Amino acid sequence: MRQARSRRRRAGWVAGLFLALLATAGTAQTGAVAAARPAPAATAAAMDTVAAMQPGWNLGNTLDAIPDETSWGNPPVTKALFDTVKSQGFRSVRIPVTWGNHQASQAPYTIDATFLSRVRQVADWAQADGLRVVLNVHHDSWQWINKMATDHDQVLARYNATWQQIATAFKDEPRTLLFESINEPAFDNADDARKAELVDELNTSFHSIVRASGGANAQRLLVLPTVGATPDQALMDDLATTIDGLDDPNLVATVHYYSFWPFSVNIAGYTRFDATVRQDMTDAFARMHDTFVAKGIPVYLGEYGLLSYPDYTHQDYVERGEALKYFEALGHTARVNGVTTALWDPFSLLNRETLRWRDPALFALIRASWTARSGTASSDRVYVRKAGAVTDQSLTLDLNGTSFRSLWEGGGKLAQGVDYTVSHDRLTLTAAALTRLTGDRAYGVNATLHARFSSGVPWRIDVTTYDPPVLADATGTTGAFAAPVQFRGDSLATMEAKYADGTGAGPAGWTSYQQFGTSFAPDYDGGTLDLTADFLHSLKDGVPVTLTFHFWSGTTLTYEVTRSGDEVTGTAVS
């Protein structure tokens, strides 16, 4: 789908940034740019306005879709959509718009009047519901603006003409409408210093055009991004310098956050929302706060989520419970740092056809995070072996400032001291309770429990019967290879690939743990573990590769594959 294609583009530059950061020390340190300047009284108004926009939601993959509104699978926008968004507690909507497919590619770069009218209609519907709106220039960033380093004058002329037309068309809209200069600006054939110069030039030109266009644009809040909308310290320092130089109290800084990249896409063994992933979040939001918020410059987190979750078109690449912990922590971390958030939603959260949440429990946790903490646990699964005696099973509770209250199955409350015990942060399910809960011990989820805490939403725990999966030999080609497997109630976490000398095998040469969904994926219904063409083509010809499949029960299985030309053989290793 086109949404997945656009996400792969984002993942590519995030991967590049991640590898660059590994080689760069000190990027997590807060810079001294835009040091304490007395905040004008109007700045407080900007801070208050952006605070009132919390929480926000993105109308993703719609007016930004290429070439048309419905091209990426969403239905046309209706007023009822915004009625729903408002009723669910959102206070603002970011409306990404790709203008280039509805605009002449030569001067004077005229935007199609019908499309411009449609954008106005959608923005007005949202404002009629009392929602503040952020309107931007979106995928144009990689369609034509990215060529600015080598085609400077023409790109700048088109960018200026685009904003002159938008600013003129919306100049009499109320200040509940905000303009964002450009989404995730990226530039080909430019080093970091040149990229900083170019995004500063675009932001500054955007500011001048809007302010000179008259009407409400004279004091409209304007949203300015870093290069790539990335919350790296050096990039935010560059933006802080731009904002300081413009000396305008009605400016807003914007960045995006999709978590620690290896966790966000499930690569390099980062399957859990662990201490490293948490620290990345803590540091990113602290940088936003210290660089902008503490100096009276509001921050609008224009997009947040995970690059590989949720997506209802395939099984989860990030384990659901680990993803829930991320969303819960993000709501809290943004709140304590004074950052207003806008949830990225291309189609996998709110079903635009039914106007219902695809995963109500996920949204309930996100909504709770806007005002409170929810308790979680070290896992949302308890695995019980089918072949063997049932024993006590324990989880570590992440209380997040709450206190544990009780454990439930459906409408029934479990008996503390009999069905389970709690010692400090350790929840233990007794063997007697697990024997009852697993019943006839059929493979898969036998019972679902909910741990209730003093605030927030309950934490779901699936009691699952399993036995170690069983792999079988197979042959195939570099175009299609599937190893037969009996999953027997278990679920795959990740795959490690190594040559005999210990070096990693696969497209991600910097790690032996390959990317879920890109190099491999389980087919639970079909009973196979599938290796992708990208992974197989990357293997050395005639050289065996040892695959280690890691499952959520803790089971690991070893498998050997060898590519010989276009032929692939796979052998299960005892």
N, C-alpha and C positions, 0 to 999 in steps of 0.2 A: 504494500500500500504506500501511497505517497507520504503519509505521515511517517511511516517507518523510514522512508528514504531521507526525509528531512532530519530525523533523529540521528541517522548515521552520519550525516554531515556534521551535526553538532558533536557527536562522540569523537569524530576524527580530530577536530581541533582541541577538544578537551584532553584527548590522549596526548597530543603534542605538548600541550601546556603542562600536563602532569609529568611527562618525562623531563621537560625543561626545569620544572621545579625541583625534581630529584637532584639535579646538578647545581642548583642555586641555593645558597645558604641565606637565611635571614629574611625570606619573603614574608614570613608570618609576623614580622615586627612592624609595629605601627610607625609610620613615617611622621616627619615634623612639618610636612607641607600644610599650608592653610592654617598656620598656628593661630592661636586664639585672637580672633578679631571680634570687637564688640558687635553683637548681633543687633541689627536694626529692629525696631518694633514690628515691622512688616514680616520679618523672618519668623517671628513667633506665630503669625497668622498662617504662614506656609506650613510650619510644623504642625499646627492644629488641624489644618485642612488634610494633610497627608495622614495624620493619625486617625482622622475621621473616615479615611478610606479603608481602614482595616476592618474585616478582611476583604481581599480582592480575588477575582476569578478571571481567567482568560478565555475569551471566545476563540479558541485555537482552531487552526485548520479550517477556517471558514472564509472570511474576507481576505485572508492571507493565502488561501489555497491557490494553486496554479493549475490551469489558467483561470478557473472560475470558482464561484462560491461553493458549489457542490462537488467539485472535482475530487476532493479528498475524502468523500464518503459521508459528509454531514448534510442534513437537509437544509433548505433555506431558513435563515433566521426569522423568528416570529416574535411578536410582542410577548406572547405567552412564555417564551424562553426566559426573558428578563423578569417576568412576574415570578417565575419559579426561582430564579437565582436570588432575587430579593427576599422571597419568603424563606429561603434556606439560611438567611443570616448574612449574606454578602452585602457589602456597602459600596463596592466599586467594581468596575469591569474594565479590563484592558482589551481593546479591540485591535488586534494586529491586522494591518492592511498591506497587501502587496499591490502597488500601484502600476508597476511596469508593464503588466499584461493588459492594462486598460489605458495606455498612454502612448502617444506617438514617440518613436525612438529618435526623432530628429527635432531640432528647434522649430517651433517654440515648446515642444514637449507637452502638447495639450492632453489633459486627462479627459477621458470619455465622460460626457455630461451625465449619461444614464448611470454609470458606475458611481460617480461622485454623489449623485442624488441618492443612490442606494446606501452608501456609507452614511450619509446624513440621516436617512431614515432609521438605520440601525442605531446610530448614536443617540438619536432623539428618543427612540423607544426606551433605551436604557435610562436616560435622564428623566424621562417621564415617570419611571419607577423610583426616583429618588437616588439612583445610583450615580456616583461620580464615574467619569469615563476617561480613559487614557487612549488616545488615538495616535498611531505611529506610522512610520515607514518601515515595513517588515522585511520580507524576503528579497526586496530590492538590494539589501545589503550584500547578498552573494550573487545576485543576478547581474548587476551592472556597477554598483557602487564600489565593489571590490577591485575594479580595474583602475581606480583613481590614481594609483602610483605611476602608471604608465600612460594614462589618458586623462590627465588631471583636469584640463580646462573643460573638456566636454562633459565629464562626469560631474564636476562642480556646477556647470551651467544647468545640467538636467536636474540635479539635486535642488538647486536654488529655485528653478522653475516649478518643480513639484511642490515645494513648500510655499511658494508664493500663491499658487492656486489653492492649496489646502487652507492656508491662513486666510485668504480672501473669502473663501466659501464659508468658513466657520467663524468669522470675526465677530459676529453678533450673537454667537452662542454664549450662554452663561459661563461663569468661571468653574462650574461643575465639570466642564470639559477641559482636559489637560492635553498638551501635545508632547509627544516623545520623539526626539530628533531622528533616531534610527535604531533599529533592533540589531544587537550583536554585531557591531561594525567589524568587518574583516577586510584585509587588504592584501592582494597578491603582490609578489615581487617587491616586498618592503621589509626592512629590518624593524626591530622594535621601536627604535627612535623615530623612524619615518612614520610608522603606524600611529604613534602618539601625536605627531604633528598633524596627520591627516584627520584623525578623529577630533582633535581640537579645532581644526579648520571647519569641519562640518558643523560641530556644535556651535561654534561662534557665528557662522554664517546663518544657521537656523535661527539663532537668537535674534540676530539683527533683522532678518526678514519678518519674523513674527511680530516683533515689537513695532516695526515700522508700518505694519499693515492696518493699524487702526482698530477701532471698536474695543471689545473686551480683550483683544490680544495685547493691549498695552500692559496689562497686569495679569494675564493668564499664567498659571503655573506651567513651567516648561521643564521637561524631564530630560536629563542628559546622561548618556551611558559612558562607561569605560570602553576601551578596546575589547571587543568580544563580550561586553557586559560581564566581564570576569572580575571577581572580588579579590584579585591579587593586589598586594599592598602598593607596588610600584605603579600599577595602572590606576588605582584609586587616588594615589598622590597626584598623578597627571591630571585627573579629572578635578581634584580639589584645586589645583592651580588654575585650571580654566574657570571654574566657578568663582574663585577669588578675584580673578581678573575682570570678569564680567560685572562684578559688583552690583548684583541684582538680587533683591531679597525673595523673589518669586521663582527660585530655581530649586529643582529636586534632583538628587543623584539617583541613578538606577544601576543595579547589577542583577545578575541571575545566580541561582544556586541549585545545583543538581547533585550535591553531596560529593564526598571523596570519590573520584572517578572510578577506581577499581571496584568499589562496592556498588556504585550506581549501575555498572554494566556486568558485574560478577566476573571479574578477571583477577588473576594473580593470587587466588585463594581467599579473597576478601568476600566471604559468603555471609559474614555476620556484621551487625551493627556494633562493632567492638570498640575498644578504647581509641584506636587510631582513627576510626571513622567519626566517633564522637568528638575527638579533639579537633579534627578538620572543621567540623561545624562550629564548635566553640570559637576557634580562632578566626574563622571567616566573619562571623557576626560581630566579634569584638573589633575586628578591623573596620567594619562598616560603622560601628558606633563611634570608635575613637577618631576616625578620619572625617566623618561627616556629622553624625547626630550630636556628638558632644560639642560641636562648634555651631550648632543651630541650623544645619543643612539637613533637611529631611531625606530619608532613604526609602525608595519604593522598590522592593524586591519584585521586579516585573515578572519573573517566572521562578517557580521552584517545583521540585518533584524528584523523581528518579528516572534516569534515561531508559531503564528496562522494566519499569513497573509503575502503574499497572498497564496492561495491554490485553484486552479481552480476546484479541485475535490469536493468541498463543498461550501455552502454559507459562506460569511465572518463571522468569529467569532469576529474579531475586526472591528468596523465600518470603512468604507473606508476612510471617511474624516479625522478621527482621526489618521488612519495609515499614510495618506499622510502628515499630520502635522509632524509626527515622522520622516519620511524619509527626509522631507525638513530641519528640524532642525538638523538632524544628519549630513547631508552634510556640513552645515555651521559650526557646532561645531567641527567636525573633522578638517576642514580647518583652523580655527583660532588657533587650538592647534597643528598644524603641524603633524597630524596623517594621514597616508596613509590607505585608506579603500579598502576592497574587498567584494563586494556584494555577499551574499550567494544565490545561485540560483540552487536549486535541479531540478526544471522543471517548476515552476510556473511563471517565469518572461519571459525568452526567450524560445519560442517554438522550440525545437530542430528539429522538423519535417519540419516546414515551414520557420524557421530562421526569425520569426517575433515576436515582443513583444506581449504577450497576452493582456496586458493593456498598450497601447501606452501612455496614459495620465500619468500613474504612472511613467513610465520610463522617460517621458519628465520632470517631476518634479525632479526625482533623478538626471538626467543629468544637469538640471539647477542649482541644489544645489552644484555642483562641483565648480562653479565660482561665483554664485550670490545668493541672497535671492529671495524668492517668497512670495507674500502676501497670507495670508490665512484668515479664519474667524472662529468664535466660532462654526459654524456648516456648513455642506455642504447641509443642508436641511432646507426648510421652510415648515411648516405644516399648512394647511388651512382646517378648519372643513367643511365637506360637509353639515351637519345639523346646520345651523346658519348663522348669518351675517358675511361677510368677513370684517376683520379689518386689520389695518396696522400691519406689522411684521418686527421685527428688528433683526439684527445680529451685533455682535461686530467684527470689523476688526482687525486681527493681522497683522499689516503692516510689521513687521520684517525689519524695516529700509527703506522700499519702501514708495511710496505715491500712493494713490488711483487715478485712471485715469477715468474709465468709466465702465458702466454695459451694457452687450450685451445679446441679445437672438438671437442665430444663427448669421446671417449676419447683424442684425439690432441693432442699438444703442438705448438704452432706454433713455428717456428724464429726465435729472436730474431736480428736482423741481416739476416734474409732476408724473413720474413713481417711483421715489425714491428720497430720500434726504440723505446727508452725513453730519454728525456733529461730527467733530473730528474723533473718531474711530467707530462711530455708523452708520451703513447702515440701512435705513428703507425703505421697500417696501410699497408703498401706497395701500390702499384698492382698489382704482380704477384699479391700475396695476394688483394686484392679481386677481381681478374679471375677467379681460381680459385674464390673463395668465392661469387661471384654466379652462376657457371655460365652457364645460358642467359639470365640476366638477366630472368626473369619478374618482373612487378610483385609487390612484397611482400617478406616476409622470406625471404632466400635461405640464410642461415646464421646460427647462433647461437654466439657465442663467450663464454667465461668468463674474466675476469681474476682470478687468484688472488693473494691477499695473505698476509702472514705471520700474520694472525689473522682471525677472522670468516668470513663466507661469501663466495664468489666473486661478482663483479659481472658480470651478464649484459649482453652487447652484441649487438643484433640488426643484422645487415648486411642492408640493405633497398634494393632497386632501385625507383626511382620516376622519373616525369616530372611536371612541374607539372600539377596537376589542371586540368580544363576545365569551366567553368560554362556553362549554357545559359539562354536566356530562359524565362520561365514566367509564368502567371497563376494566381490563386487568390483566396481570400477571407481575411478576418481570422480566420476560424475554422480555416483550414488552408492553409498555403503551403509548397511544397517546390520548391526550385531544383534542377533536374537537374544532376548533377555526375559526371564521371569522376574518381575519386580517384587512379587510376593509381599505387597503392602508397603514397601519402602519407596523413598523418593530421592532423586539425584541432587546432590549439592554442587559438585564441580568435577572437572576432569583434569588430571595432570598428564603431560606427555613428555617423555624423555628418550633421548638416544642412550646407547650403552655407556657412553662416556660421561653421562650425567647432565649434558646440556639439554636445554629445552627444545622441543620440537613443535612446530606449528607457526601460524602467522605472527603471533606475539612472541618474537624471539627473545624479549627481555625477561620473560617469565615462563616457567614450565606449566603453570596453571592457565589453560586457555579460556577464551571468553565463551560463556554460556550463550547458546543461540547462534553465535557466529562461527564457532568451530565444531560444536557438538550440541545435541539436544535429545532428550528422551522422548519417545513416543509411547506414552503409557497405554493408550488404547491399542496401538498396533503391536506392542510388546517388543520394541527395538530401542537400541541406543544408536542414534544416527550421527555419522561424521559428515561434515559438510565438504563440498567441493573445494572451498577455499582452504580448509585444513589439509585435505588430502593432497592437493596440488603443491602445497608448501613443503611436503616431506621429501627427504633425500631419496633418490631412486635406489632401490635394492637394500636399503638400510633399515633394519627392524626398529620399531618404536614401541616402547612400553607405555601403555596407558594405565593410569590408576584412577578408577572411578570412586569418588567419595560420596557416600550416601548419608542422609540425615540421621539415620539410626546409629551412625558411627562405623558401619560396615565399609570396608574398602575391597574392591575387586580389581584384579590385574588382567590386562588383555594386551596382546601383541599384534600390531598391524605392520604390514610391509607393502610398500608401493613398488610395483615392477612395471614401469611404463604407465599404461592406463589401467592396469589390473591391480586389485588390492585384495590381500588375504588377511583374515583376522583369526587369531587363535586364543581361546580362553586359557589362562594360566592358573593351574591349581594353587 
